[in-house]
């Protein structure tokens, strides 16, 4: 058993959440403009996510996301034990990352969020953001272009920060972690369950759609059969 892959999932998810929460803190320290805050948050997240995927992908696959791990498990690319270990490592990493960011900005390590995020519009935003993420993963795999994942996936998340109503959490472990920080990036615990439900639904839709569109096709097959 190679424990490095579990450690990589812990480290990657923890770093990602530390970046999201930390950059959110820094953004609010630098400006009172919510648009500027979101821009700083998004840019920091995109850069860090791309780097983390690039560096850690050879070790663990760089899931950093229970929705991704669950999708891989349904396609038998991840075993039962690995799925459990990945989800636990990602969840623990997300909480650790939030606590680390809290301490860096002189907040208590456990600083539970009171930021209510609820409503069908936000849940739909999470479905769209997560579906898009899983769709792209399936397409990259089906086209044998996983080397492009650091750019493609990070770019999608950055874009979804601005075009989805929920600002694209798209990750149950990140959602859980952000509940531990009562800052710009936080989400209240009571809002977490429905976000995760929406993310799981989105992951299922994205996986199914990506598998369908990534099937190999023969150009001109229809014409030749006539």
Buried (B, 14 or more C-beta within 10 A) or exposed (E): EEEEBBBBBBBBBBBBBBBBBBBBBBBBEEEEEEEEBBBBBBBBBBBBBBBBBBBBBEBBBBBBBBBBBBBBBBEEEBEEEBBEBBBBBBBBBBBBBBBBBBEEBEBEBEBEBEBEBEEEEBBBBBBBBBBBBBBBBBBBBBEEEBEEBBEBBBBBBBBBBEEBBBBBBBBBBBBBBBBBBBBBBBBBEEBBEBBBBBBBBBBBBBBBBBBEEBEEEEEEEEEEEE
